[in-house]
Amino acid sequence: MNLHDRIHQHFAASRVAQQDTLDLLAGNIELAAQKLAACLLTDGKLLCCGNGGSAAEAQHLSSELLNRFERERPGLPAIALTCDSSTLTSIANDYSYDEVFAKQVRALGHGGDVLVVYTTSGNSRSILSAVTSAHDRDMSVVALSGKDGGPLAPLLRESDIEIRVPSESTARIQEVHLLVTHCLCDLVDQQLFGE
């Protein structure tokens, strides 16, 4: 296969992953947006985390909410737990990497806040620990995942929302996570600030 054909193959696969997600999960995306808006309307905050490319997705969500998405509006309280290298490395060094988000959730999270996790596999122990800590703090979870959901899926409670991209490709999952992130930002703005 030549390079030109590979480019077309990537775009076609991305369109399929997007359409499959839309067909299966539009309702979950709507519910997640409602959960985020309700949290923010009651003076709650969003804590966001992920590893690797998923860390970038978590930071993307928090920056779009804290600063602005597509309109001028007040900043919204969203914190990426992936950005403080001193905190991350001290927790990883003193305890274990599995605790890098969980320890922050225990310190910063309160009942009514929402933890937003990004994971393509649902296997990361640091994410699983963060979810457990969020539940311990009476927080709910919005999980953007993929593949078969991994050990994360059974850990989620009925009050949590999972947006599991129906794909086995990490790249496709991350691409759809970005689109879902933009949908969530738009829908939160719509609910909080109208047209």
C-alpha positions, 0 to 999 in steps of 0.5 A: 500500500502506498502512502497516499492510500494509507492516508485515505485508510486512516481517514476512513477508519476515523470516520467509521469510529466516529459514526459508530460512537455517535450511533451507540453513545450519543445518549451517554455523551448527552448524559455526561454533559448534563452531569458536568453542567449540574456539577458546575451549577452547584459550585462543584469542580471537575478533576481530569486525568489520563496517561500519555495521550489521554493526559493530553486529552484531560488537559485539553478538556480542563483548558477549554473549560477553564479558559474558553471554548468557542465563546467568551464566558467566565472560566469554569473550575476544571483541574488537570491532575496531570500537569504538576510535575513536582506533585506527580513525581513526589507521589510516584517516588514516595508511594507509587505511580498507581497513586499519582491521581488518587492522592490528588483526588483525595486532597482536592475532591469533594462530594458533588465534584466530578472526576473525568478520566481518559483511558483507551484501555481501561487498564491503567492502575493509576486511573483505577485508583483515581476512580476508587478514590473519587467514589470514596469522596462521594464524587461521580465519574465520567469515563472516556474509554475504549476497547472492552472497557478493561477493569475500569468498566465493572468498577464504575457505579450506576451513577457514573457515565462511561463513553466507551469508543467501540474500537480496538485502535488506540489512535481511533479511540483518542481521535474520537475522545477529542471529538467527544471532548469538544461536544462536552465543552459545547454542551456545557456552554449551551446549558450554562450560558444558552445560545 
